[in-house]
Amino acid sequence: MSSVGPTAAAPTGAIRRPSLAGAAAVAGAVCLALLIAALTTAAATGGGARSTVRAAVLAALVLAASAVLGATLSATRPSVTDPLRERLLDAAAVAAGLQTVLAALTAFLLYLDTAPAPDDPAFGPGLVTFVADVPVGRAWIVAACAAAVLTALLVAVRSRAAGALLWPLAALALVPVAVQGAIGGAPLAPTRAAAGGILVLLLALGTWTGIAALRTLRAPVPARGVALACLVAVAVALGAGAAALRAVGQAPPVAAVALGAALLVVAAVVRGLPALQLVLLAAVTGLGAAATATRALPTVSTRTTPSEILTGAALPSPPTPRDLLLDLQPDPFWLTVCVALLVGYAVAVRRVATPWPRGRAAAWTAGALLLAWATSGGPAAYQAVLFGAHLGQHLVVLLLVPTLLARGAPARLLAAAAPRVRVPAGRPLAAGAVVVVVVLVAFAGPVLRWSITDPVGAEASLAVALLAGAWLVRSVTTSTRRTEAVAVVAVLLVLEVLGAVLLGTGSSLVLADWYGAMGWGVDAVSAQRSSVLAALPTAMLPTLALLVPALRRRDRATGSGARSTVAG
């Protein structure tokens, strides 16, 4: 006879046997998504078989990616037991393997649209050329390879510490998928906004769907706040995506967006009914796959001016201080990041038992808003046509934003809200070296061109700059190596002045065949000199501000003893 009474609860994170009803609900949701994708596409294309199959395959790929995102996020929960974490990672590995096959199948289906007959001798060599030289085929093969690498990591990585990296890696595997869903033939800015919006939609809806499926299967996974967070991310992405469509003269699909938004709102309301929530999210997935498979590409107008040939858009008017301050170029990815920073900080503050200083909250808010302005405001609107705007944008993200965010003491807040989590202090010398390398690489010709003309390059350059700057600020403000911290800051100041002198007085033009060919009607070298000198304070002021905590530590070390303070 068992000694456990009928009311004894299973420990948090324990494995429960999935119910037959839950398994049937998950299978039904998958079938519903595939059916909606296929029928909607068939109705829109007049029964086109290839488009219909492609939409169903895309819906299946998104559902497989959703399983990976939901399982990897749930596996990082501290209360999850080791056996349950093993099962979650096993399920994620199977789903990632399916994602690999479906991405490769999508590339093959796209090739069939222009391929010769299968019995033609040119069929095989043509497929190789398609996946090696044609951008769309190459992108889908990259997506398949990324999913394959993710599958191997999900099989090999089992520790809790390393497992925390699996969700970001699963997100990176979806980047090629998001880029292929962007607006083909559109100007650079709307294409970048569309790619970022699709990536946010894939991540938000995928995570939400994956967790809803696990809850339907009775797995004890984190669900609190997931629906609301994903709904906010979707709202930001849809808003910026609609702006991108309007920028290229296309009307957003109001009916489809309204229907999807209504289903998502209902799904957020019925969070206590995971099976119903899963069905609604599956319906949205099917509609999204159908919309992607049937979308019409924008008409590419005749491009005659240098700016239209290079960027796909007319050259804007010369920027004034008002334009740089108030112009908007919404980037859904970075707007979502900024909203996440603000909301996450506010939630952490509410969990702290003691009152949190308002000055720290104000500094964090200012840093997040400055990041939003740099990535979605005037600098973003002009960075593709003016080197000074591009330089200023990256310097703000690299140095000024991390300095303000660090004043919010996020590490101390995290330690107070989640005592088991610790953020290690960095090494100033290593962080300073990384910052120097990041700047040199980011403004090298090929990388600079990639960051201007490619959506992935644009977002990656800003993300690397933000992470490198955050590591530098964290290292300088928390390291016990006071002399090393002061030396690193001093060297950075010298390098900033040296770079300003070289670019501000030299006669060579950075990326001359791009920035020098825009047709501004002014001397490009003189404009570059002026912009570099104007951007110099953006780099020097936050770097000088880093000297304060470094020197303060030195004074404390020579006074009443070394006392470490965590600035964030």
CORBELCOR-V294908 format. One record per backbone hydrogen bond with DSSP energy under -1.0 kcal/mol. NH is the residue of the N-H (numbers start at 1). CO is the residue of the C=O. E is the energy in kcal/mol with one decimal. If there is no record, write none. Layout:
nh: {NH NH}
co: {CO CO}
e: {E E}
//
This chain:
nh: {8 14 23 24 25 26 27 28 29 30 31 32 33 34 35 36 37 38 39 40 41 42 43 44 45 47 52 53 54 55 56 57 58 59 60 61 62 63 64 65 66 67 68 69 70 71 72 73 74 75 77 80 81 85 86 87 88 89 90 91 92 93 94 95 96 97 98 99 100 101 102 103 104 105 106 107 108 109 110 111 112 114 120 123 126 127 128 129 130 131 132 133 134 138 139 140 141 142 143 144 145 146 147 148 149 150 151 152 153 154 155 156 157 163 165 166 169 170 171 172 173 174 175 178 179 180 182 186 188 191 192 193 194 195 196 197 198 199 200 201 202 203 204 205 206 207 208 209 210 211 212 213 214 215 216 217 218 219 221 226 229 230 231 232 233 234 235 236 237 238 239 240 241 242 243 244 245 246 247 249 250 254 257 258 259 260 261 262 263 264 265 266 267 268 269 270 273 277 278 279 280 281 282 283 284 285 286 287 288 289 290 291 292 293 294 309 310 311 312 324 325 326 327 329 335 336 337 338 339 340 341 342 343 344 345 346 347 348 349 350 351 361 362 363 364 365 366 367 368 369 370 371 372 373 374 375 376 377 381 382 383 385 386 390 391 392 393 394 395 396 397 398 399 400 401 403 404 405 406 407 408 409 413 414 415 416 417 418 421 431 432 433 434 435 436 437 438 439 440 441 442 443 444 448 449 450 451 453 454 458 459 460 461 462 463 464 465 466 467 468 469 470 471 472 473 474 475 476 477 478 479 482 485 486 487 488 489 490 491 492 493 494 495 496 497 498 499 500 501 502 503 504 505 506 514 515 517 527 528 529 530 531 532 533 534 535 539 540 541 543 544 545 546 547 550 551 552 553 554 555 556 557 558 561}
co: {5 11 19 20 21 22 23 24 25 26 27 28 29 30 31 32 33 34 35 36 37 38 39 40 41 42 48 49 50 51 52 53 54 55 56 57 58 59 60 61 62 63 64 65 66 67 68 69 70 71 74 77 13 81 82 83 84 85 86 87 88 89 90 91 92 93 94 95 96 97 98 99 100 101 102 103 104 105 106 107 108 111 117 120 122 123 124 125 126 127 128 129 129 134 135 136 137 138 139 140 141 142 143 144 145 146 147 148 149 150 151 152 153 159 162 163 165 166 167 168 169 171 172 174 175 176 179 183 311 187 188 189 190 191 192 193 194 195 196 197 198 199 200 201 202 203 204 205 206 207 208 209 210 211 212 213 215 214 219 223 225 226 227 228 229 230 231 232 233 234 235 236 237 238 239 240 241 242 243 246 245 252 253 254 255 256 257 258 259 260 261 262 263 264 265 266 270 273 274 275 276 277 278 279 280 281 282 283 284 285 286 287 288 289 290 305 306 307 308 320 321 322 323 376 331 332 333 334 335 336 337 338 339 340 341 342 343 344 345 346 347 357 358 359 360 361 362 363 364 365 366 367 368 369 370 371 372 373 377 378 379 382 382 386 387 388 389 390 391 392 393 394 395 395 396 399 400 401 402 403 405 406 409 410 411 412 413 414 418 427 428 429 430 431 432 433 434 435 436 437 438 439 441 444 445 446 447 449 450 454 455 456 457 458 459 460 461 462 463 464 465 466 467 468 469 470 471 472 473 474 475 480 481 482 483 484 485 486 487 488 489 490 491 492 493 494 495 496 497 498 499 500 501 502 511 511 514 523 524 525 526 527 528 529 530 531 536 536 537 539 540 541 542 544 546 547 548 549 550 551 552 553 554 556}
e: {-1.4 -2.1 -2.3 -2.3 -2.2 -2.2 -2.4 -2.5 -2.2 -2.1 -2.3 -2.3 -2.3 -2.2 -2.5 -2.8 -2.3 -2.4 -2.9 -2.4 -1.8 -2.5 -2.3 -1.9 -2.2 -2.6 -2.0 -2.7 -2.6 -2.2 -2.0 -2.6 -2.4 -2.4 -2.3 -2.4 -2.4 -2.1 -2.3 -2.6 -2.2 -2.0 -1.8 -2.6 -2.8 -2.3 -2.6 -2.0 -2.0 -2.1 -1.5 -1.6 -1.0 -2.5 -2.3 -1.9 -2.6 -2.5 -2.2 -2.5 -2.4 -2.3 -2.1 -2.3 -2.6 -2.1 -2.1 -2.3 -2.0 -1.9 -2.4 -2.2 -2.0 -2.4 -2.1 -1.8 -2.0 -2.5 -2.3 -1.9 -1.7 -1.4 -2.2 -2.0 -2.1 -1.7 -1.9 -2.3 -2.3 -2.1 -1.3 -3.0 -1.0 -2.9 -2.5 -1.8 -1.9 -2.2 -2.2 -2.1 -2.7 -2.7 -2.1 -2.1 -2.5 -2.2 -2.2 -2.1 -2.2 -2.5 -1.6 -2.1 -3.3 -1.8 -1.7 -1.3 -1.8 -2.5 -2.2 -2.3 -1.7 -1.2 -1.4 -2.2 -2.4 -1.9 -1.4 -1.1 -2.2 -1.9 -2.5 -2.4 -2.7 -2.4 -2.4 -2.5 -2.5 -2.1 -2.2 -2.4 -2.7 -2.4 -2.9 -2.4 -1.8 -2.4 -2.3 -2.8 -2.7 -2.3 -2.2 -2.3 -2.0 -2.4 -2.1 -1.6 -1.6 -2.8 -1.7 -1.2 -2.4 -2.6 -2.2 -2.3 -2.2 -2.4 -2.2 -2.2 -2.3 -2.8 -2.1 -2.3 -2.5 -2.4 -1.7 -2.1 -2.2 -2.2 -1.7 -1.5 -2.6 -2.0 -2.7 -2.9 -2.5 -2.6 -2.8 -2.4 -2.2 -2.1 -2.4 -2.2 -2.2 -2.1 -1.9 -2.2 -2.3 -2.4 -2.5 -2.0 -2.1 -2.3 -2.4 -2.0 -1.9 -2.2 -2.3 -2.3 -2.5 -2.3 -2.1 -2.5 -2.1 -2.1 -1.6 -2.2 -2.3 -3.0 -1.0 -2.5 -1.6 -2.8 -2.5 -2.8 -2.5 -2.0 -2.0 -2.5 -2.3 -2.5 -2.3 -2.2 -2.8 -2.6 -1.9 -2.2 -2.6 -2.2 -2.4 -1.8 -1.0 -1.5 -2.7 -2.1 -2.4 -2.4 -2.5 -2.3 -2.3 -2.5 -2.4 -2.1 -2.0 -2.3 -2.6 -1.9 -1.8 -1.9 -1.8 -1.6 -1.3 -1.3 -1.9 -1.9 -3.0 -2.8 -2.5 -1.9 -2.2 -2.4 -2.1 -2.3 -2.5 -1.1 -3.0 -1.5 -2.0 -2.7 -2.5 -1.3 -1.2 -2.1 -2.2 -2.7 -2.2 -1.9 -2.6 -2.9 -2.2 -2.6 -2.9 -2.1 -2.2 -2.2 -2.2 -2.3 -2.8 -2.3 -2.4 -2.7 -2.8 -1.6 -1.4 -3.2 -2.4 -2.2 -2.5 -2.6 -1.8 -2.5 -2.1 -2.7 -2.4 -1.4 -2.4 -2.7 -1.9 -2.4 -2.4 -2.7 -2.5 -2.4 -2.3 -2.2 -2.6 -2.5 -2.5 -2.7 -2.3 -1.0 -1.7 -1.5 -2.3 -2.5 -2.3 -2.4 -2.2 -2.3 -2.6 -2.3 -2.1 -2.1 -2.6 -2.4 -2.2 -2.6 -2.8 -2.2 -2.3 -2.5 -2.5 -2.5 -1.4 -1.1 -2.0 -1.8 -1.1 -2.1 -2.3 -2.4 -2.3 -2.3 -2.4 -2.2 -2.1 -1.8 -1.1 -2.4 -2.4 -1.2 -3.0 -2.1 -1.2 -1.2 -1.3 -3.1 -2.5 -2.0 -1.5 -2.3 -2.3 -2.6 -1.5 -1.2}
//
